[in-house]
Amino acid sequence: MSSGSTTDQPSSRWKADDLEKIDRDDVPTSLRAALQDTKYSGWESADIYRNKTTNEYVVMMKGGSDKAFYFDKDGNAISASGMKTDDQ
């Protein structure tokens, strides 16, 4: 899969109980830098969640795309299972 997006069901590492919604102003600098890529256009209006257990992030795009992008604590794109993706 490319760009950390997935159409698969998220793995158990993304349990709702572990997720906390964060404000756009609270997005870490490393993740904010990664989100500047054009493939994440519109992230500013997305719902962003931090996994309290792993400190990873999921960006849930709104609108027509309804895609989810997953990132590690350093802002690197990962798959829903936590594996790093190739296109950084």
C-alpha positions in Angstrom: 0.0 0.0 0.0 1.2 3.5 -0.7 1.5 6.6 1.5 0.4 4.9 4.7 -3.3 4.7 3.6 -5.3 1.6 3.9 -8.7 0.2 2.9 -8.1 -2.7 5.2 -9.6 -2.8 8.7 -7.2 -1.3 11.2 -5.4 -3.8 13.3 -6.0 -4.2 17.0 -3.3 -1.6 17.7 -6.0 1.0 16.7 -8.6 0.2 19.4 -11.0 3.1 20.0 -10.2 3.1 23.7 -6.6 3.9 23.0 -7.3 6.8 20.6 -7.6 10.4 21.7 -8.6 13.2 19.3 -6.1 16.0 19.1 -6.5 19.6 17.9 -4.7 20.7 14.7 -2.7 23.0 16.9 -1.4 20.0 18.9 -0.1 18.1 15.9 3.7 17.5 16.5 6.1 19.3 14.3 7.4 16.0 12.7 3.9 15.0 11.7 3.0 18.4 10.5 6.0 18.4 8.2 5.0 15.0 6.8 1.4 16.3 6.2 2.7 19.1 3.9 3.1 16.5 1.1 0.4 17.0 -1.6 -1.0 13.5 -1.1 -2.3 14.7 2.3 -3.9 17.8 0.9 -6.8 18.8 3.1 -5.4 17.4 6.3 -6.2 20.6 8.1 -9.9 19.7 8.2 -9.2 16.0 9.0 -9.9 14.3 12.3 -6.5 13.4 13.9 -6.1 10.9 16.6 -3.2 9.9 18.8 -2.8 6.3 20.0 -2.2 6.7 23.7 -0.5 3.3 23.9 1.9 3.5 20.9 2.1 7.3 20.4 1.2 6.8 16.7 -1.2 8.9 14.8 -4.1 8.3 12.4 -5.3 11.1 10.1 -8.9 10.5 9.0 -9.6 12.6 5.9 -13.0 14.0 5.4 -15.0 14.7 2.2 -15.0 12.5 -0.8 -11.9 10.6 0.0 -12.6 9.1 3.5 -9.1 7.8 3.6 -7.1 7.1 6.8 -3.3 7.7 6.9 -1.2 6.3 9.7 2.0 7.7 11.1 4.5 6.7 13.7 5.6 9.1 16.5 8.3 10.6 14.3 5.8 11.4 11.4 6.8 8.5 9.2 4.0 7.0 7.2 3.1 3.5 8.4 0.5 0.9 7.5 -2.5 0.3 9.9 -0.5 -2.7 11.3 2.4 -0.4 12.2 4.8 -1.4 9.4 6.8 1.5 7.9 5.8 2.2 4.3 8.3 2.7 1.4 7.3 6.0 0.0 8.5 8.6 2.5 
